[in-house]
């Protein structure tokens, strides 16, 4: 993907892709920027600006070909090839991720499941046998250019991350509730559900306060 594409635009591309897939499921073949913007809760001017970084795919007065735009966004994001994913940590969250069937249709294939709990080793989760964490280096050696997903306890996260980086992995998705330290050459994305809930709580509290203020003003 071009380095000229802003990070904020890159973050919105999966949102557009999701909207386009919904349209495909509905049998829609052409969509206007306004319709796609409404579907994805993004301003139409921002959407058109974002898509302009990928090229000019819309036709004035007609709109975007849904199938073609889906392909172009997928290609720009590197989703036209299958990416190997290694999931580390098969607790409740890890099991849910391993059992999610939507990864394969979006260009990702879980190649291995790793855990340190002897009780989980050899168990079948999402159709795969759980391997011992001691197999980490071998697994990444056999699956070059894999993306590592860490769903491990906070106490183990940095140590596991260091091993993953040492195995040559340059893309990591972290679900552990902590900030991991990685070299600048490693792309690290963090998913913290508690932070997202706190943000929602802030907005919910603000809505309640506004409602209360309106009632008091009557």
N, C-alpha and C positions, 0 to 999 in steps of 0.2 A: 504494500500500500504506500502511496506517495507520502513523503514526509511533509508535503505542503498542506495536507488535510489537517485542520485543527482538531485537537483532542476532543472538544465538545461535539464536533460533527461526527467523529468516529463513535462516540458514545451513543449517538442517536441513530446510527445506521442499523443496528439490530432492531430498534423500535420500528423503523420503516419496513424492515424485512418481515417482521412479525405481522404488521398490517397488510403487507402485500400477500402473505400466505393466507391470511383470513379472506382476502378478496378472491384468491384463487379457489379456495374451498367453496366460496359462494358462486363460483362460475363467472366472476367479473373479469373481463379481458382488458378493459381500458379504464383508467381512473384519472381524474383531474387532480391537480396539486391541492386544491381546496378540499376535495373529498378525502384524499390521503392524509392531509393535515388534520382534518376533523377526526379521522379514525385513530390517529396516533397522538392526538392532543398536542400538536406542535403548530405554531403559526405557519401559514402557507408561504410567507416570504422567507422564513427561516428554512423551511423544507426545500424550497427551490434553490436557495443559496447552498445548502448542504449538498444537494444532488449535482449542482454545477461543478463541484470539485471532482466528481467522477466523470464528467462529460455532459454533453447536451443530449439527453435521451427523451425529452418531452417534445410534443408537437403543439404549437400554439393553437388554441381553439379546440384541440382534440384531447390532449392529456398524455399520459404515460401508458405504454404497453406494459401490462402487469407482469407478464412472463419475462419479457426482455429486461425490465428494470430489476426484477427479482434476481435474474442471472447476473446482471452487472454489479449489483450490490454484493451478491454472494462472492463473485470473482474478486472484487476489490478487497473484501474481508478475508479472502483465502479460504472460503467455505466450499469451493468447487472440488476440493480434494478431501479425503478422509484424514482427520487428525487423530493420532493415538493419544489416549488419556489413561494415566495411571492414577487410581484412587487410593489414597493412603489414609487409613482410619475407617474401620467398618463398625462404628457405633450406630446409634439410631440415625444420625444424619447421613453417615456414609452408606448405610443400607438403603435409605430413601433415594440417595443419588444413584447408587448402583442399580436400583430397580426402575429408575425413570427411563421410559422408552423413547423420549423425545430427542435424545442426543444423536442417535444414528441418523435421523432424518435431517439433522442440521449440520452434518459433516463431522461428527465426533464419534469415536468408537472407544469404549472402555476396554483396554487391553489387559489390565491386571488389577487385582484388588490386594492390598497389603495391610497387615495388622500385626500387632505385637502380642495380642491375647491368645495364649495357647488354645483356649476353648473355641476360638473362632477359626483357627487354622484348619483348612480342609472342608469347612462348611461351604455350602453353595448359596451364593447371594447374587440375585440378578442373572442367574444362569452360569455363574463363574465360581470357581473354587478360590477361596481366600488363601493367599500365600503368606508365609512369615515375612516379617519386615527385614529379616536377614537377606532376603532375596532381592532387596531394593536395587543394588548396583547391577545385578545380572539382568533384572527386568528392564531397566533403562538402557542397558547396553544392547539388548535385543530389540528395543523399540526406540530407534533413533528419532530425535525431534519430537519426543512426547511432551505433552502438557501434564504437569503434576497437579493434582487436586489434594489439598491437605485438609482433612476433617478430623484432626487429632486433638487431644487435650492440650491446653495451653502450656502445661509443664513440659510437653515433649515437642512442641512445635518448632522451636528454633533448632534443636538438635537434628530433627528430621529434615528441616529445611536445608541445613548445612550439608547433610548427606546427599540430598537431591541435587543441590547446586554442584557438589563435588562429582556427581555422576554425569555432569554435563548438561543438565536441564536448564533452559533459559526462559521458560514460561511457567509461572506458578500461580494457581488460584488458591487463596488461603481462607478457610472458614474459621480458623482458630481465633479466639477473641484477644488478639495481641498484635503488636506491630513487629513484623519480622525484619531482620537485617539481611540484605542481599547485595551482591555486587551491582554496580551500575549497568552491567551487561545483561542483567536478569530482569525480565518484565514480571512484576508482582502485582496481582490484583487481590484486594481484600473484600470479603463479604462478611459484614457484621450485622446480623439480624437485630441485635439489641439496639444498635445505633439507629437503624431504620425505624424500629418501633418508637424510640425516643423522639425522633423527628415527627412521626405521626402524632404522638402524644402532644407535642408542642403545638401543632396546627389545630388539633382537636380542642385543646385548652383555649387557644385564641378564638376559635369559633364560638365556644361556650361563653367566653368573656364578652365577645361582641353581641351575642344574643341577649346576655344579661344587661348589657348597657342599653340596648334598644328597649327592653322591657321597662327599665328604670326611667327611661326618658319619656315614656307614654304617660 
